[in-house]
Amino acid sequence: SEMCIRDSANSIAAIKPQISTIGDNFKITAGLGVYLNETDEAEFHFYPIAELKYNIIEDFLVPYAGIKGQIRRNNLNSISLENPFVSEGLALVNTNEKLNAYGGFRGTLSKVTSFNLMANYLQIEDEYFYVKSFPGVSYLNDRFTLIYDDMEMLEIQGEIAYRSTKKIKLYLLGQYFSYSTNEETKAWHRPDLKITSIGEYNLQDK
């Protein structure tokens, strides 16, 4: 189980009891996520938790699939780090990831190279988007505010990791997104494609 508690002005409490069964080539996890979302009023949300992993070829190819959900807390710190041009006094609402269904394959290509291919489908309530503020909010009119809408999102991602030694690690991640919004004409300022590369080097095991 897992418990997390946030500040009283916009708090989330969650408990996620789970049980797992492990066989020679598979692992099954099942449980229930119970979230208390407390802003102006307290609301309980319930999400299924389930995941199946099957080891086809001893860690070389592992298909997996699962379903889950969560209340995702939106706070000024995380939003301003993502977009430093947001206006002050934002109306902050937590995001409800009602459904997150995913599946994919992970495995190894060699002793030093591994991969992960995944598709992810989400149904989301109260997702936030950045739009330009009304004129007069800033002198340069360069501020953004938030609007909220329900949406569906499909994400397809591929990742390759290279670990030649204990000192060097390289990662390359590509993500494609497709959005379907409810009220808005599009998912404002959301990317269709993201590519992320990460390199790590351990200096003298320190």
N, C-alpha and C positions, 0 to 999 in steps of 0.2 A: 504494500500500500504506500501511498505518497500523500503528503500534506503540505500545502503552501498557503501562507497568509500574507496579504499585502496591507498597505496603509488603510486607515479607516475611511478616508474620503472616497476611495475607489478600490475596494478590496475584493479579493477572490480567495475562496477557500476550496480546496479540492481534496478528495480522497478517491484513490483508484485501486481497490482490491483486485488482485489478479491471481490466477493459478496456472501453472505450466505442467505439461506432460512432455517428457523427452524420451524418444526412442533411439534406435540405432542410427537411423537416417533422417529423423524428423524432430521438430519441436513445435508444439501447439501451445499457444497462450490465449487465455480467455479471461475476461473480467468486465468491470463496469466502472465508468468514470462518473463521479457525482461532483458537480461544481455548484458552489454558492456564489452568485454574482451580486454583490451588494454595492449599489450606487445610491440613487434616490430611494430605491426599494429593494428588498431582497428577493432574488429569484433563484430557484433550483433548476439545474439542467442535468440531464442524464444521457450518457453516451456509451455505446457498446465498445468494448476493446477486444479485438481478436486478431491473431496473427498465426500464420502457418509457414514454416520453413522446412524445405525438404532437400537433403543433401544427396544429389544425384550421383556425383563423382567426388568423393572425399575432398571437400573444400575447393574443388576446381570449378564446380557449377552448382549453385544453390538458388533455386527459384523460391520466391516468397510472395505472400499476399497478406493483406490485413485491412482492418477498418478501425477507425477511432474518431475522436472529436475532442474539442476543448473550448474553454473560454480564454481568449488571448487578451491580455491586458495592454491597453494603449496608454502610455504616459508621456508627459512632455519631454522627458529626458531622451527616450528612445526616438521619438518623432523628430526632435530638433537635431539629433545626431544624424538621422537619415536625411533631413532637409533643414539646413540652418537658416533658411529664409522664411520660416513659418511665423505667423503673427503671434502676438501675445494674447492670452485669454482665450485659448482654443476650447471648444466644447468637446471634451473627451468622452468617448463611449467605448466600452469594451467590445471586442469582436467575437462573434459566436461562430466557430467552425463546427457547424451542425454535423457534417459528414466529411470524413477524409478517408477515401478508399484508395488503396495503393497496391501495386504489384510490380515485380521485376525479377531480375537475375543478378546475382553477384558471384564472383569467383576469381580465379587467378589465371593469368596468361603465361606466367613464368614464375620462377622463384622470387623475382624482385618486382613483378608487375601484377596488380590486381585491378578489377573493374567492377562497376556497378551500373546497371541500366534499370531505370524505374519510370513508371507512369503513375501519376497522382491526380485523382479527381476530387475536388472539394466543392461543397455547398456551404456558402458563407452568408451570415447575416451581419449587417452593420460593419462592412468593410469600409475603411476610410480611403479617400482620394484627395490629392492636392489640387486646388484650383486657386486662381489669382484672387487676392482680396479686392474689396471695393476701393475705388480711387479715394485717396486721402488718408488711408491707413498708414502709409509711409511716404516720405518725400519723393523717393525714386519709384514708387509704386512697384516695388520688387518683392512684396510679401505674399505669402500663400496662406490660405485657410483650409479647413477640412470640410468635406461633405461626406455623407455616408450613404451606402446603398447595399442591397443584397446582390450577390452575384454567384455564378458558377465559374470554376477555373479548372482547366486541364493543364497539367505540367508534365513534360517529358524531359528527363534528364539523363545524362551519361557522365560517368566519372572514371578517370584513370589515375591510379596512384603508383608511383615508382619509388622504391626504397632499395637503393643499391647497397648501402651500408647502414650502420647504426647512426652515421653522421648526416647522411643526405636523404631528404624526403621531398618528392615533387608531386603536386596534385594538379589536375586539370579537370574542370567541371564545366559542362555546357548545359543550359536550361532553356527550353522553349515553352512559352506560355500562350494559352488561348483563353480569352475572357468572354463571359456573357453577363452583362449587367441587367438589372431589373428596370430601374427608372432612368438612369443616366444613359446617354447615347454611346459612351465608351468608358473604359476603365482609364480615367485620366492619369497621365504620367506613370503608367505601369509599363514596363518593358515587355516586348515580345521575345527578346532573346538576351540572355546573360551568359557571359563567359568569364570564369574565375580561374586564376592560376595562383598557386601557393608554393613557395619553396622554403625549406627549412634546412639549416646547417648547424650541427651541434659542435661548438668550439670546445675542444678538449674535455668533452663529457661534462660540461658545466652548464 
